[in-house]
Amino acid sequence: MQTKLQELTDKIYNEGVQKAHEEADSILKKARQEADSILANAKKESEKTIQNATKKAEELHRNMEAEMKLAASQAISALKQQIAGLVTLKVVEPGVKEVFSDQDYLQKLIESVVKGWTQTGNFDLNVVLPEAKQAELSAFFKNNLAAELNNGLTFGFEKNLKAGFKVGPKDGSYIISLSEEDFKNFFKAYLRPKTNELLFEK
């Protein structure tokens, strides 16, 4: 009886130990599988993160390169414009200044414009002149355009007008400006493309 009880006890013990081993093996196997899965997911995530970071870095590099190229292009273009403007000004300014400092020529030009305007009998004309030359130009109008003044021609002076003159109807509905600055701007606009071509085109 004692022997049978011992055998039964040993059998239960062995079965328990074996079952415990099997459960332990199962737990270890499951733990290893979970660990492998976690590592695989972590590897995938890290690869994805690296890919995203690399992609963003490349995109940032491309954007910065494009912006730098654009900024450099704009800076070169602005510099070219400044150089062309200075060269054009050096060409235009002396000639225009000389013409507008010739008082006789300017008075003849004013007289031609006024007589051309009033030739049809329309004396609705106002001439604006530089305030700095008020004395001499007032005398010129009274001496040379007396008939036109008697028929309705008017003239006045403007402080901001440095050289040249402006003409238009008395109501100010429009005005034609023939100032030194206008002629400079006209010639600069006309010459700048050619200057650019001469300076910068291959």
Secondary structure, DSSP 8 states (H G I E B T S, - for coil): -HHHHHHHHHHHHHHHHHHHHHHHHHHHHHHHHHHHHHHHHHHHHHHHHHHHHHHHHHHHHHHHHHHHHHHHHHHHHHHHHHHHHHHHHHHHHHHHHHHHH-HHHHHHHHHHHHHHHHTTS----EEEEEGGGHHHHHHHHHHHSHHHHHTT-EEEEETT--SEEEEE-TT-S--EEEEHHHHHHHHHHHHHHHHHHHHH--
